[in-house]
């Protein structure tokens, strides 16, 4: 015999979501004094909008996390001429694509702004990226 009210069997969606940030903060809290917060700061730097985003004519409603900002540029790449080759090769000898170069610049700037990176390496840049005035190790 079928249930006259099939929606009664469906469980409501979970409301206690564990995000990466929430998990990291909980782990950091559990470590107490031993936690430096450096990893948390790096991840927050990747999450926030790139430096200068709002000053480039964007408004608060457009402010996005870095990964979403990159994804937004990927979606509109054809409209803003970000398809095709950038005209150089990366350290692996592959032709650089415009979106690769843009994404690299966004991530490098986000990590540089965190103050937690002293040196970065990237497939898109031949030399190590030295960050001056960094408190990173």
N, C-alpha and C positions, 0 to 999 in steps of 0.2 A: 504494500500500500504506500502510495507516495505522500510526502509531507505537504499539507495544504499551505504551509508558509516556508518556502525554500530559503528565504533570506534569513530566517532564524538560525540556520546552520552555519552561516558565513560569519567568521570572526572579523571584528573590526581591525583595521591596520594598526600596527605598532606605533606608539607615540613616544617611546623612550629610545630615540635613535642615537647610536654611537658614531659620531663622525671621527675622522682622523684627528682633528684638532682636539676634540673632547677627550679622546683616548690618550693623546700625548700629554695633555694637561693633567689628567688623572694620574698617569704614570709619573710625571714630573713631581706632582704633589706627594705621591707615595715615597719618592726618594728623599724628600725633605732637603736638607742642607747639601746633600751630594749632587743634586740636580743643578746643572749650570744654566739650563734654558737655551743653550745654543741651538740645538736641533729645532726646538719650538720656534725660535726667532727666524731661522732659515726658512722653515715651512710657512710661517706668517709672511715673510718677505716674498715668497713665491705666490702667495694667495692674493696679496693686495694689488691694486692698480699700479701700473708702472709710474715712476716719478714723472711729473709734468703732464700726466694724463688730463687732469682737469684744466690746466693752463693752456692746453692745445685746443680750446673751444668746446670741449666736452662738458656736460653738466653732471651733477651728482647722480642723476638717474642713469647716466651712461657708465658710471663707475663700475668696473667689473673686476673680478679676480683675474690675475695674470693669465691663467690657463684659459679662462673664458674670453679674455681679450685676444689671445692668440687664435682661438677657435673662431671668434667673430671675424678676424681678418682673413682666415682661411675661407669662410663662407662667402665673403664679398671680394675675394681675390681678383676675380675677373673684372669687377667693376672698378677697382682701384689700381689696376695694372700690377698685380703682384704674382702673376703667373709667368712661368718661363724661367730662364736662366739669368743669374745675376752678373755673369761675365767673368767669373773667376773660378778657381778650383779650391776645394777644401784640402785638408791635410791628407786625406785618403786618396787624393787625385781625382775625385769625382767633381763634376761640374756643380757649382753651388746654385741652388734655386733661390729665387727672391724670398719665398716664404721661409726657407731655412735660415737665411740671413736675418730676416726680421724677427723670427722666433728666438734666435740666438741672442740678438741684441736686447730683446725684451727680458729674457731670463738673466742675462749678464747684468743688466741694469737693476733688476729686482734683487739679485743676490748682492751686488755691490752696495746697494742702499741699505741692506740689512746690517752692515757693519760687522758681520760675523765671518766674512770670507777674506782671506789674505791673498790667496792664489786660486785661480780657476783655469781649467783647461777645457777646450771645446774642439770638436771636429771642424768647426767652421773657421777657427783662428789658428794660425800656424804656431805662434808663440804663446807661452803661458800668459795669462792675464793677471798682472800684479795689481792688487788693490791697495792704494796708499791710504793712510789714516784708518786702517781697519783694526778692530779689536779681536779679530779672529785669530786662530792659531794655525 
